[in-house]
Amino acid sequence: MARVDRGLFLRALAVQALAVGVLFAVLLALPLGGDFFRAYGFAIGPIAWALCSLVTAAVLSLPRGPALLAALAGGAGGFIVGRLLAGHTTGLVAALLVFAAFCGGYGAQRDGATA
């Protein structure tokens, strides 16, 4: 069974959640209106999510490629949960957990390869 670096999981979860929260606050502060997000949210959300994953990668010294792959996995999981099953907020939580698990799994794999 694949191992997960618990420390990296928690750090990735915290940094990604903080990055998403800050970006969310900035976007809400802009005078764009709700119609803007309803019309373009399908594009803005994934772009913002990917940019936040690059911030997380930089903060945690992770390679950008695996961080973007983690963002893709988290985004897909979040979409399935949020759009198809339980709502946007629950989807965001699922996306954060999948993203962090992917990063933690990468960390465990990386550490195991160097040990």
C-alpha positions in Angstrom: 0.0 0.0 0.0 1.2 3.5 -0.8 2.6 5.6 2.1 1.7 9.2 2.8 4.0 11.7 4.5 1.7 12.9 7.2 3.6 16.1 7.8 3.7 17.0 4.1 0.0 16.1 3.9 -0.9 18.5 6.7 1.4 21.3 5.3 0.0 20.9 1.8 -3.5 21.0 3.1 -2.9 24.1 5.2 -1.0 26.0 2.5 -3.4 25.2 -0.3 -6.4 26.1 1.9 -4.8 29.4 2.8 -3.9 30.2 -0.8 -7.4 29.4 -2.0 -8.9 31.4 0.9 -6.8 34.5 0.2 -7.5 34.3 -3.6 -11.2 33.8 -2.9 -11.2 36.9 -0.6 -9.4 39.0 -3.3 -11.8 37.9 -6.0 -14.8 38.7 -3.8 -13.4 42.1 -3.1 -13.2 43.0 -6.8 -16.3 44.7 -8.2 -17.2 41.9 -10.5 -20.7 40.9 -9.4 -22.2 37.5 -9.1 -23.1 37.2 -12.7 -19.4 37.3 -13.6 -18.7 34.2 -11.5 -21.8 32.4 -12.8 -20.8 33.1 -16.4 -17.1 32.4 -16.1 -16.6 30.3 -12.9 -16.1 27.2 -15.0 -12.9 28.7 -16.2 -11.8 30.9 -13.3 -12.1 28.2 -10.7 -9.7 25.7 -12.3 -7.2 28.4 -13.2 -7.3 29.8 -9.7 -6.9 26.3 -8.3 -3.9 25.5 -10.4 -2.3 28.9 -9.5 -2.8 28.1 -5.8 -1.2 24.7 -6.3 1.9 26.5 -7.8 2.0 28.7 -4.7 1.8 25.6 -2.5 4.6 24.0 -4.5 6.8 27.0 -4.1 6.2 27.3 -0.4 6.8 23.6 0.3 9.6 23.2 -2.3 7.7 20.6 -4.3 8.2 20.3 -8.1 5.6 22.1 -10.1 4.7 19.1 -12.2 3.6 16.8 -9.4 1.8 19.8 -7.7 -0.1 20.5 -10.9 -1.0 16.8 -11.2 -2.2 16.9 -7.5 -4.3 19.9 -8.5 -5.8 18.0 -11.4 -6.6 15.0 -9.2 -8.0 17.3 -6.4 -10.0 19.3 -8.9 -11.5 16.1 -10.5 -12.3 14.7 -7.1 -13.8 18.0 -6.0 -15.9 18.3 -9.1 -17.3 14.8 -8.6 -18.2 15.4 -5.0 -19.2 19.1 -5.3 -21.0 19.2 -8.7 -22.5 15.8 -8.8 -23.1 14.8 -5.2 -23.0 17.3 -2.4 -22.4 20.9 -3.2 -19.6 23.4 -3.8 -18.3 23.7 -0.3 -18.1 20.0 0.2 -16.4 19.6 -3.1 -13.8 22.2 -2.1 -13.1 20.2 1.1 -12.8 17.0 -1.0 -10.5 18.7 -3.5 -8.2 20.0 -0.7 -8.0 16.5 0.9 -7.2 14.8 -2.4 -4.6 17.5 -3.3 -2.9 17.1 0.1 -3.0 13.3 -0.1 -1.4 13.4 -3.5 1.3 15.8 -2.3 1.9 13.6 0.9 2.2 10.5 -1.3 4.7 12.2 -3.5 6.7 13.2 -0.4 6.7 9.7 0.9 7.8 8.3 -2.5 10.5 11.0 -2.8 11.8 10.3 0.7 11.7 6.5 0.1 13.7 6.9 -3.1 16.4 8.8 -1.4 16.7 6.6 1.7 
